[in-house]
Amino acid sequence: MVILGIGDNMTIKQLLKIIYEFIKDMGTVITPIVAAVSFACLYNPWHKILEPYFITITITTLIVSFIFSILKRLYLKCRNEFKVKFNNPNFEVEVKYGDLFKEKSNIVIGFNNYFDTQMPEVISPSSIQGLFEQLYYKDNIDKLNSEILNALKRKKCQAIKNNTDKVNGKRLELPIGTTITISNNNRKFFLTAYSKMSERCMAESNITYLTITLNELWDEIRNSGQCNEFAMPVLGSGLARIPVGKMALLCLILLSFITSSKEQIISNKLTITLNKKDKKIYKLSDIEVFLKNLQG
Protein backbone atom coordinates (compact mmCIF):
# COMPACT_ATOMS: atom_id res chain seq x y z
CA MET A 1 0.00 0.00 0.00
CA VAL A 2 2.95 2.33 0.62
CA ILE A 3 4.05 1.85 -2.99
CA LEU A 4 0.68 3.10 -4.20
CA GLY A 5 1.03 6.20 -2.03
CA ILE A 6 -1.60 5.28 0.55
CA GLY A 7 -0.73 6.54 4.02
CA ASP A 8 -2.18 6.11 7.47
CA ASN A 9 -4.13 9.37 7.32
CA MET A 10 -5.69 8.83 3.90
CA THR A 11 -9.08 10.47 3.33
CA ILE A 12 -11.81 8.90 1.17
CA LYS A 13 -11.34 11.62 -1.44
CA GLN A 14 -7.59 10.98 -1.62
CA LEU A 15 -8.15 7.23 -1.79
CA LEU A 16 -10.62 7.59 -4.66
CA LYS A 17 -8.16 9.81 -6.51
CA ILE A 18 -5.40 7.18 -6.15
CA ILE A 19 -7.75 4.42 -7.35
CA TYR A 20 -8.75 6.57 -10.33
CA GLU A 21 -5.11 7.29 -11.26
CA PHE A 22 -4.25 3.60 -10.82
CA ILE A 23 -7.05 2.50 -13.17
CA LYS A 24 -6.06 5.20 -15.66
CA ASP A 25 -2.46 3.93 -15.66
CA MET A 26 -3.65 0.39 -16.28
CA GLY A 27 -5.81 1.65 -19.12
CA THR A 28 -2.80 3.06 -20.94
CA VAL A 29 -1.48 -0.51 -21.24
CA ILE A 30 -4.73 -2.43 -21.64
CA THR A 31 -6.33 -0.25 -24.32
CA PRO A 32 -3.73 -0.71 -27.11
CA ILE A 33 -3.39 -4.44 -26.43
CA VAL A 34 -7.15 -5.05 -26.46
CA ALA A 35 -7.47 -2.94 -29.61
CA ALA A 36 -4.75 -4.96 -31.35
CA VAL A 37 -6.28 -8.30 -30.35
CA SER A 38 -9.78 -7.18 -31.37
CA PHE A 39 -8.50 -6.02 -34.75
CA ALA A 40 -6.67 -9.29 -35.30
CA CYS A 41 -9.75 -11.31 -34.40
CA LEU A 42 -11.71 -9.70 -37.23
CA TYR A 43 -9.70 -11.58 -39.80
CA ASN A 44 -9.09 -15.26 -40.46
CA PRO A 45 -6.96 -17.14 -39.69
CA TRP A 46 -6.14 -14.89 -36.71
CA HIS A 47 -9.61 -15.39 -35.29
CA LYS A 48 -9.23 -19.15 -35.08
CA ILE A 49 -5.65 -18.90 -33.79
CA LEU A 50 -6.38 -16.39 -31.00
CA GLU A 51 -9.81 -17.58 -29.87
CA PRO A 52 -8.55 -20.49 -27.68
CA TYR A 53 -6.10 -18.13 -25.94
CA PHE A 54 -8.48 -15.23 -25.37
CA ILE A 55 -8.73 -15.79 -21.60
CA THR A 56 -4.96 -16.25 -21.30
CA ILE A 57 -4.32 -13.06 -23.27
CA THR A 58 -6.81 -11.14 -21.13
CA ILE A 59 -5.28 -12.31 -17.84
CA THR A 60 -1.74 -11.66 -19.09
CA THR A 61 -2.74 -8.17 -20.19
CA LEU A 62 -4.22 -7.40 -16.78
CA ILE A 63 -1.09 -8.66 -15.00
CA VAL A 64 1.24 -6.67 -17.25
CA SER A 65 -0.80 -3.49 -16.85
CA PHE A 66 -0.96 -3.99 -13.08
CA ILE A 67 2.84 -4.34 -12.88
CA PHE A 68 3.29 -1.34 -15.18
CA SER A 69 1.05 0.81 -13.00
CA ILE A 70 2.89 -0.16 -9.81
CA LEU A 71 6.30 0.54 -11.39
CA LYS A 72 5.11 3.90 -12.68
CA ARG A 73 3.78 4.93 -9.27
CA LEU A 74 6.96 3.71 -7.59
CA TYR A 75 9.03 5.79 -10.01
CA LEU A 76 6.93 8.91 -9.45
CA LYS A 77 7.12 8.44 -5.70
CA CYS A 78 10.89 7.90 -5.59
CA ARG A 79 12.16 10.46 -8.10
CA ASN A 80 13.83 13.55 -6.68
CA GLU A 81 13.83 15.97 -9.60
CA PHE A 82 12.48 16.89 -13.00
CA LYS A 83 13.20 19.46 -15.72
CA VAL A 84 10.94 21.30 -18.14
CA LYS A 85 12.22 23.22 -21.17
CA PHE A 86 10.62 26.34 -22.60
CA ASN A 87 10.97 27.97 -26.02
CA ASN A 88 10.77 31.55 -27.30
CA PRO A 89 12.84 32.41 -25.35
CA ASN A 90 14.79 29.27 -24.55
CA PHE A 91 15.23 28.48 -20.88
CA GLU A 92 14.86 25.57 -18.49
CA VAL A 93 13.25 25.08 -15.09
CA GLU A 94 14.39 22.37 -12.72
CA VAL A 95 12.71 21.45 -9.44
CA LYS A 96 14.59 19.09 -7.16
CA TYR A 97 15.10 17.90 -3.61
CA GLY A 98 18.57 18.76 -2.43
CA ASP A 99 21.04 21.15 -0.84
CA LEU A 100 20.83 24.67 -2.26
CA PHE A 101 24.50 25.32 -1.51
CA LYS A 102 25.67 22.27 -3.46
CA GLU A 103 24.43 23.89 -6.66
CA LYS A 104 27.26 25.26 -8.80
CA SER A 105 25.25 28.20 -10.09
CA ASN A 106 24.48 31.66 -8.72
CA ILE A 107 22.16 31.60 -5.70
CA VAL A 108 19.25 33.65 -4.35
CA ILE A 109 19.21 34.30 -0.59
CA GLY A 110 16.19 35.77 1.17
CA PHE A 111 16.79 38.62 3.64
CA ASN A 112 14.60 40.94 5.69
CA ASN A 113 14.17 44.62 4.85
CA TYR A 114 16.99 45.66 7.21
CA PHE A 115 19.47 43.19 5.70
CA ASP A 116 20.18 41.96 9.22
CA THR A 117 23.03 39.49 9.64
CA GLN A 118 23.32 39.12 13.44
CA MET A 119 23.05 35.50 14.62
CA PRO A 120 21.40 34.04 16.60
CA GLU A 121 19.65 37.08 18.09
CA VAL A 122 18.05 38.17 14.79
CA ILE A 123 18.84 35.51 12.19
CA SER A 124 18.28 31.81 12.85
CA PRO A 125 21.42 29.72 12.21
CA SER A 126 19.23 26.99 10.67
CA SER A 127 17.60 29.30 8.10
CA ILE A 128 18.85 29.57 4.50
CA GLN A 129 20.38 32.94 5.32
CA GLY A 130 21.94 31.54 8.48
CA LEU A 131 23.51 28.66 6.57
CA PHE A 132 24.74 31.08 3.91
CA GLU A 133 26.47 33.23 6.53
CA GLN A 134 28.08 30.22 8.20
CA LEU A 135 29.35 28.78 4.92
CA TYR A 136 30.77 31.96 3.39
CA TYR A 137 31.23 34.50 6.19
CA LYS A 138 31.56 32.45 9.38
CA ASP A 139 34.65 34.23 10.72
CA ASN A 140 34.09 37.57 9.04
CA ILE A 141 30.49 38.79 9.26
CA ASP A 142 31.82 42.35 9.06
CA LYS A 143 32.94 41.57 5.51
CA LEU A 144 29.38 40.57 4.59
CA ASN A 145 27.99 43.75 6.17
CA SER A 146 30.50 45.81 4.22
CA GLU A 147 29.62 44.08 0.93
CA ILE A 148 25.90 44.63 1.57
CA LEU A 149 26.45 48.31 2.36
CA ASN A 150 28.57 48.84 -0.75
CA ALA A 151 26.01 47.06 -2.95
CA LEU A 152 23.21 49.24 -1.54
CA LYS A 153 25.28 52.37 -2.24
CA ARG A 154 25.99 51.27 -5.82
CA LYS A 155 22.26 50.90 -6.46
CA LYS A 156 21.58 54.15 -4.62
CA CYS A 157 19.03 52.42 -2.38
CA GLN A 158 17.33 54.84 -0.01
CA ALA A 159 16.35 53.84 3.52
CA ILE A 160 12.73 54.44 4.56
CA LYS A 161 13.66 55.39 8.10
CA ASN A 162 16.12 54.95 10.92
CA ASN A 163 14.21 52.72 13.35
CA THR A 164 15.81 53.36 16.73
CA ASP A 165 13.11 51.28 18.48
CA LYS A 166 14.39 48.04 16.97
CA VAL A 167 15.82 45.94 19.80
CA ASN A 168 18.57 44.13 17.84
CA GLY A 169 20.35 44.25 14.52
CA LYS A 170 20.46 47.07 12.01
CA ARG A 171 18.33 50.18 12.22
CA LEU A 172 18.01 51.40 8.62
CA GLU A 173 14.78 50.06 7.11
CA LEU A 174 14.73 49.54 3.35
CA PRO A 175 11.77 49.03 0.98
CA ILE A 176 10.38 45.53 0.56
CA GLY A 177 11.81 44.00 -2.62
CA THR A 178 15.21 45.69 -2.38
CA THR A 179 17.61 43.32 -4.13
CA ILE A 180 21.39 43.52 -4.42
CA THR A 181 24.19 41.38 -5.83
CA ILE A 182 27.39 40.38 -4.05
CA SER A 183 30.12 37.95 -5.14
CA ASN A 184 31.90 35.25 -3.19
CA ASN A 185 33.77 32.08 -4.13
CA ASN A 186 33.44 32.72 -7.90
CA ARG A 187 29.67 32.98 -7.83
CA LYS A 188 27.05 35.65 -7.39
CA PHE A 189 24.52 35.84 -4.60
CA PHE A 190 21.32 37.77 -5.10
CA LEU A 191 20.18 39.05 -1.71
CA THR A 192 16.52 40.01 -1.73
CA ALA A 193 14.41 41.61 1.01
CA TYR A 194 11.11 39.73 0.92
CA SER A 195 10.19 39.94 4.63
CA LYS A 196 9.57 42.79 7.05
CA MET A 197 11.33 42.71 10.41
CA SER A 198 9.42 43.97 13.42
CA GLU A 199 10.93 46.02 16.21
CA ARG A 200 11.05 42.82 18.28
CA CYS A 201 12.91 41.07 15.46
CA MET A 202 10.07 38.89 14.18
CA ALA A 203 10.18 38.42 10.41
CA GLU A 204 6.86 38.50 8.57
CA SER A 205 5.86 38.47 4.93
CA ASN A 206 2.80 38.02 2.73
CA ILE A 207 1.82 37.41 -0.88
CA THR A 208 1.96 41.10 -1.73
CA TYR A 209 5.52 41.41 -0.37
CA LEU A 210 6.58 38.26 -2.19
CA THR A 211 5.10 39.43 -5.51
CA ILE A 212 6.89 42.77 -5.25
CA THR A 213 10.12 41.00 -4.32
CA LEU A 214 9.99 38.53 -7.21
CA ASN A 215 9.59 41.35 -9.75
CA GLU A 216 12.59 43.17 -8.27
CA LEU A 217 14.58 39.94 -8.07
CA TRP A 218 14.04 39.06 -11.74
CA ASP A 219 15.15 42.55 -12.77
CA GLU A 220 18.31 42.31 -10.66
CA ILE A 221 19.19 38.91 -12.12
CA ARG A 222 18.62 40.24 -15.65
CA ASN A 223 20.95 43.15 -14.98
CA SER A 224 23.66 41.31 -13.03
CA GLY A 225 23.36 37.61 -13.83
CA GLN A 226 24.45 37.60 -17.51
CA CYS A 227 21.75 35.00 -18.18
CA ASN A 228 23.74 32.42 -16.20
CA GLU A 229 21.99 29.67 -14.26
CA PHE A 230 20.80 30.39 -10.76
CA ALA A 231 19.24 28.44 -7.91
CA MET A 232 16.86 29.48 -5.16
CA PRO A 233 14.76 28.08 -2.32
CA VAL A 234 10.99 28.51 -1.97
CA LEU A 235 10.98 32.03 -0.56
CA GLY A 236 8.48 32.52 2.25
CA SER A 237 8.18 28.85 3.18
CA GLY A 238 10.22 29.16 6.36
CA LEU A 239 10.39 31.67 9.19
CA ALA A 240 8.85 34.53 7.18
CA ARG A 241 5.45 33.02 7.98
CA ILE A 242 3.60 33.71 4.73
CA PRO A 243 0.08 32.33 5.44
CA VAL A 244 -0.06 30.18 2.30
CA GLY A 245 0.82 26.53 1.68
CA LYS A 246 4.28 25.65 0.41
CA MET A 247 2.92 24.18 -2.83
CA ALA A 248 1.08 27.44 -3.54
CA LEU A 249 4.24 29.47 -2.84
CA LEU A 250 6.27 27.29 -5.19
CA CYS A 251 3.68 27.63 -7.97
CA LEU A 252 3.57 31.40 -7.46
CA ILE A 253 7.35 31.66 -7.83
CA LEU A 254 7.34 29.45 -10.93
CA LEU A 255 4.47 31.35 -12.54
CA SER A 256 6.14 34.69 -11.83
CA PHE A 257 9.47 33.52 -13.28
CA ILE A 258 7.98 32.01 -16.42
CA THR A 259 5.66 34.97 -17.10
CA SER A 260 8.51 37.43 -16.64
CA SER A 261 10.90 35.30 -18.74
CA LYS A 262 8.48 35.33 -21.66
CA GLU A 263 8.50 39.11 -21.57
CA GLN A 264 12.31 39.26 -21.38
CA ILE A 265 14.78 36.46 -20.72
CA ILE A 266 16.05 36.29 -17.12
CA SER A 267 18.32 33.26 -17.11
CA ASN A 268 19.11 30.16 -19.12
CA LYS A 269 18.03 28.01 -16.19
CA LEU A 270 16.27 28.30 -12.86
CA THR A 271 16.72 25.56 -10.27
CA ILE A 272 14.45 25.50 -7.24
CA THR A 273 15.67 23.27 -4.42
CA LEU A 274 13.25 21.69 -1.98
CA ASN A 275 13.88 20.38 1.51
CA LYS A 276 13.81 16.56 1.60
CA LYS A 277 11.78 16.80 4.81
CA ASP A 278 8.91 18.25 2.74
CA LYS A 279 8.44 15.26 0.42
CA LYS A 280 4.93 14.74 1.73
CA ILE A 281 4.07 18.35 0.89
CA TYR A 282 5.48 18.82 -2.60
CA LYS A 283 4.03 16.60 -5.33
CA LEU A 284 6.58 16.65 -8.14
CA SER A 285 4.20 15.12 -10.67
CA ASP A 286 1.62 17.87 -10.03
CA ILE A 287 4.28 20.57 -10.26
CA GLU A 288 5.54 19.10 -13.52
CA VAL A 289 2.03 19.14 -14.99
CA PHE A 290 1.62 22.74 -13.82
CA LEU A 291 4.83 23.75 -15.62
CA LYS A 292 4.01 21.90 -18.80
CA ASN A 293 0.66 23.69 -18.94
CA LEU A 294 2.64 26.95 -19.06
CA GLN A 295 4.77 25.88 -22.05
CA GLY A 296 2.29 27.05 -24.67
C-alpha positions as CSV (number, residue, x, y, z in Angstrom):
1,M,0.0,0.0,0.0
2,V,2.9,2.3,0.6
3,I,4.1,1.8,-3.0
4,L,0.7,3.1,-4.2
5,G,1.0,6.2,-2.0
6,I,-1.6,5.3,0.6
7,G,-0.7,6.5,4.0
8,D,-2.2,6.1,7.5
9,N,-4.1,9.4,7.3
10,M,-5.7,8.8,3.9
11,T,-9.1,10.5,3.3
12,I,-11.8,8.9,1.2
13,K,-11.3,11.6,-1.4
14,Q,-7.6,11.0,-1.6
15,L,-8.1,7.2,-1.8
16,L,-10.6,7.6,-4.7
17,K,-8.2,9.8,-6.5
18,I,-5.4,7.2,-6.2
19,I,-7.7,4.4,-7.4
20,Y,-8.7,6.6,-10.3
21,E,-5.1,7.3,-11.3
22,F,-4.3,3.6,-10.8
23,I,-7.1,2.5,-13.2
24,K,-6.1,5.2,-15.7
25,D,-2.5,3.9,-15.7
26,M,-3.7,0.4,-16.3
27,G,-5.8,1.6,-19.1
28,T,-2.8,3.1,-20.9
29,V,-1.5,-0.5,-21.2
30,I,-4.7,-2.4,-21.6
31,T,-6.3,-0.2,-24.3
32,P,-3.7,-0.7,-27.1
33,I,-3.4,-4.4,-26.4
34,V,-7.1,-5.0,-26.5
35,A,-7.5,-2.9,-29.6
36,A,-4.7,-5.0,-31.3
37,V,-6.3,-8.3,-30.3
38,S,-9.8,-7.2,-31.4
39,F,-8.5,-6.0,-34.7
40,A,-6.7,-9.3,-35.3
41,C,-9.7,-11.3,-34.4
42,L,-11.7,-9.7,-37.2
43,Y,-9.7,-11.6,-39.8
44,N,-9.1,-15.3,-40.5
45,P,-7.0,-17.1,-39.7
46,W,-6.1,-14.9,-36.7
47,H,-9.6,-15.4,-35.3
48,K,-9.2,-19.2,-35.1
49,I,-5.7,-18.9,-33.8
50,L,-6.4,-16.4,-31.0
51,E,-9.8,-17.6,-29.9
52,P,-8.5,-20.5,-27.7
53,Y,-6.1,-18.1,-25.9
54,F,-8.5,-15.2,-25.4
55,I,-8.7,-15.8,-21.6
56,T,-5.0,-16.3,-21.3
57,I,-4.3,-13.1,-23.3
58,T,-6.8,-11.1,-21.1
59,I,-5.3,-12.3,-17.8
60,T,-1.7,-11.7,-19.1
61,T,-2.7,-8.2,-20.2
62,L,-4.2,-7.4,-16.8
63,I,-1.1,-8.7,-15.0
64,V,1.2,-6.7,-17.3
65,S,-0.8,-3.5,-16.8
66,F,-1.0,-4.0,-13.1
67,I,2.8,-4.3,-12.9
68,F,3.3,-1.3,-15.2
69,S,1.0,0.8,-13.0
70,I,2.9,-0.2,-9.8
71,L,6.3,0.5,-11.4
72,K,5.1,3.9,-12.7
73,R,3.8,4.9,-9.3
74,L,7.0,3.7,-7.6
75,Y,9.0,5.8,-10.0
76,L,6.9,8.9,-9.4
77,K,7.1,8.4,-5.7
78,C,10.9,7.9,-5.6
79,R,12.2,10.5,-8.1
80,N,13.8,13.6,-6.7
81,E,13.8,16.0,-9.6
82,F,12.5,16.9,-13.0
83,K,13.2,19.5,-15.7
84,V,10.9,21.3,-18.1
85,K,12.2,23.2,-21.2
86,F,10.6,26.3,-22.6
87,N,11.0,28.0,-26.0
88,N,10.8,31.5,-27.3
89,P,12.8,32.4,-25.4
90,N,14.8,29.3,-24.5
91,F,15.2,28.5,-20.9
92,E,14.9,25.6,-18.5
93,V,13.2,25.1,-15.1
94,E,14.4,22.4,-12.7
95,V,12.7,21.4,-9.4
96,K,14.6,19.1,-7.2
97,Y,15.1,17.9,-3.6
98,G,18.6,18.8,-2.4
99,D,21.0,21.2,-0.8
100,L,20.8,24.7,-2.3
101,F,24.5,25.3,-1.5
102,K,25.7,22.3,-3.5
103,E,24.4,23.9,-6.7
104,K,27.3,25.3,-8.8
105,S,25.2,28.2,-10.1
106,N,24.5,31.7,-8.7
107,I,22.2,31.6,-5.7
108,V,19.2,33.6,-4.4
109,I,19.2,34.3,-0.6
110,G,16.2,35.8,1.2
111,F,16.8,38.6,3.6
112,N,14.6,40.9,5.7
113,N,14.2,44.6,4.9
114,Y,17.0,45.7,7.2
115,F,19.5,43.2,5.7
116,D,20.2,42.0,9.2
117,T,23.0,39.5,9.6
118,Q,23.3,39.1,13.4
119,M,23.0,35.5,14.6
120,P,21.4,34.0,16.6
121,E,19.7,37.1,18.1
122,V,18.1,38.2,14.8
123,I,18.8,35.5,12.2
124,S,18.3,31.8,12.9
125,P,21.4,29.7,12.2
126,S,19.2,27.0,10.7
127,S,17.6,29.3,8.1
128,I,18.9,29.6,4.5
129,Q,20.4,32.9,5.3
130,G,21.9,31.5,8.5
131,L,23.5,28.7,6.6
132,F,24.7,31.1,3.9
133,E,26.5,33.2,6.5
134,Q,28.1,30.2,8.2
135,L,29.3,28.8,4.9
136,Y,30.8,32.0,3.4
137,Y,31.2,34.5,6.2
138,K,31.6,32.5,9.4
139,D,34.6,34.2,10.7
140,N,34.1,37.6,9.0
141,I,30.5,38.8,9.3
142,D,31.8,42.4,9.1
143,K,32.9,41.6,5.5
144,L,29.4,40.6,4.6
145,N,28.0,43.7,6.2
146,S,30.5,45.8,4.2
147,E,29.6,44.1,0.9
148,I,25.9,44.6,1.6
149,L,26.4,48.3,2.4
150,N,28.6,48.8,-0.8
151,A,26.0,47.1,-3.0
152,L,23.2,49.2,-1.5
153,K,25.3,52.4,-2.2
154,R,26.0,51.3,-5.8
155,K,22.3,50.9,-6.5
156,K,21.6,54.1,-4.6
157,C,19.0,52.4,-2.4
158,Q,17.3,54.8,0.0
159,A,16.3,53.8,3.5
160,I,12.7,54.4,4.6
161,K,13.7,55.4,8.1
162,N,16.1,54.9,10.9
163,N,14.2,52.7,13.4
164,T,15.8,53.4,16.7
165,D,13.1,51.3,18.5
166,K,14.4,48.0,17.0
167,V,15.8,45.9,19.8
168,N,18.6,44.1,17.8
169,G,20.3,44.2,14.5
170,K,20.5,47.1,12.0
171,R,18.3,50.2,12.2
172,L,18.0,51.4,8.6
173,E,14.8,50.1,7.1
174,L,14.7,49.5,3.4
175,P,11.8,49.0,1.0
176,I,10.4,45.5,0.6
177,G,11.8,44.0,-2.6
178,T,15.2,45.7,-2.4
179,T,17.6,43.3,-4.1
180,I,21.4,43.5,-4.4
181,T,24.2,41.4,-5.8
182,I,27.4,40.4,-4.1
183,S,30.1,38.0,-5.1
184,N,31.9,35.3,-3.2
185,N,33.8,32.1,-4.1
186,N,33.4,32.7,-7.9
187,R,29.7,33.0,-7.8
188,K,27.0,35.7,-7.4
189,F,24.5,35.8,-4.6
190,F,21.3,37.8,-5.1
191,L,20.2,39.1,-1.7
192,T,16.5,40.0,-1.7
193,A,14.4,41.6,1.0
194,Y,11.1,39.7,0.9
195,S,10.2,39.9,4.6
196,K,9.6,42.8,7.0
197,M,11.3,42.7,10.4
198,S,9.4,44.0,13.4
199,E,10.9,46.0,16.2
200,R,11.0,42.8,18.3
201,C,12.9,41.1,15.5
202,M,10.1,38.9,14.2
203,A,10.2,38.4,10.4
204,E,6.9,38.5,8.6
205,S,5.9,38.5,4.9
206,N,2.8,38.0,2.7
207,I,1.8,37.4,-0.9
208,T,2.0,41.1,-1.7
209,Y,5.5,41.4,-0.4
210,L,6.6,38.3,-2.2
211,T,5.1,39.4,-5.5
212,I,6.9,42.8,-5.3
213,T,10.1,41.0,-4.3
214,L,10.0,38.5,-7.2
215,N,9.6,41.3,-9.7
216,E,12.6,43.2,-8.3
217,L,14.6,39.9,-8.1
218,W,14.0,39.1,-11.7
219,D,15.2,42.6,-12.8
220,E,18.3,42.3,-10.7
221,I,19.2,38.9,-12.1
222,R,18.6,40.2,-15.7
223,N,21.0,43.2,-15.0
224,S,23.7,41.3,-13.0
225,G,23.4,37.6,-13.8
226,Q,24.5,37.6,-17.5
227,C,21.7,35.0,-18.2
228,N,23.7,32.4,-16.2
229,E,22.0,29.7,-14.3
230,F,20.8,30.4,-10.8
231,A,19.2,28.4,-7.9
232,M,16.9,29.5,-5.2
233,P,14.8,28.1,-2.3
234,V,11.0,28.5,-2.0
235,L,11.0,32.0,-0.6
236,G,8.5,32.5,2.3
237,S,8.2,28.8,3.2
238,G,10.2,29.2,6.4
239,L,10.4,31.7,9.2
240,A,8.8,34.5,7.2
241,R,5.5,33.0,8.0
242,I,3.6,33.7,4.7
243,P,0.1,32.3,5.4
244,V,-0.1,30.2,2.3
245,G,0.8,26.5,1.7
246,K,4.3,25.7,0.4
247,M,2.9,24.2,-2.8
248,A,1.1,27.4,-3.5
249,L,4.2,29.5,-2.8
250,L,6.3,27.3,-5.2
251,C,3.7,27.6,-8.0
252,L,3.6,31.4,-7.5
253,I,7.3,31.7,-7.8
254,L,7.3,29.4,-10.9
255,L,4.5,31.4,-12.5
256,S,6.1,34.7,-11.8
257,F,9.5,33.5,-13.3
258,I,8.0,32.0,-16.4
259,T,5.7,35.0,-17.1
260,S,8.5,37.4,-16.6
261,S,10.9,35.3,-18.7
262,K,8.5,35.3,-21.7
263,E,8.5,39.1,-21.6
264,Q,12.3,39.3,-21.4
265,I,14.8,36.5,-20.7
266,I,16.0,36.3,-17.1
267,S,18.3,33.3,-17.1
268,N,19.1,30.2,-19.1
269,K,18.0,28.0,-16.2
270,L,16.3,28.3,-12.9
271,T,16.7,25.6,-10.3
272,I,14.5,25.5,-7.2
273,T,15.7,23.3,-4.4
274,L,13.2,21.7,-2.0
275,N,13.9,20.4,1.5
276,K,13.8,16.6,1.6
277,K,11.8,16.8,4.8
278,D,8.9,18.2,2.7
279,K,8.4,15.3,0.4
280,K,4.9,14.7,1.7
281,I,4.1,18.3,0.9
282,Y,5.5,18.8,-2.6
283,K,4.0,16.6,-5.3
284,L,6.6,16.7,-8.1
285,S,4.2,15.1,-10.7
286,D,1.6,17.9,-10.0
287,I,4.3,20.6,-10.3
288,E,5.5,19.1,-13.5
289,V,2.0,19.1,-15.0
290,F,1.6,22.7,-13.8
291,L,4.8,23.8,-15.6
292,K,4.0,21.9,-18.8
293,N,0.7,23.7,-18.9
294,L,2.6,26.9,-19.1
295,Q,4.8,25.9,-22.0
296,G,2.3,27.0,-24.7
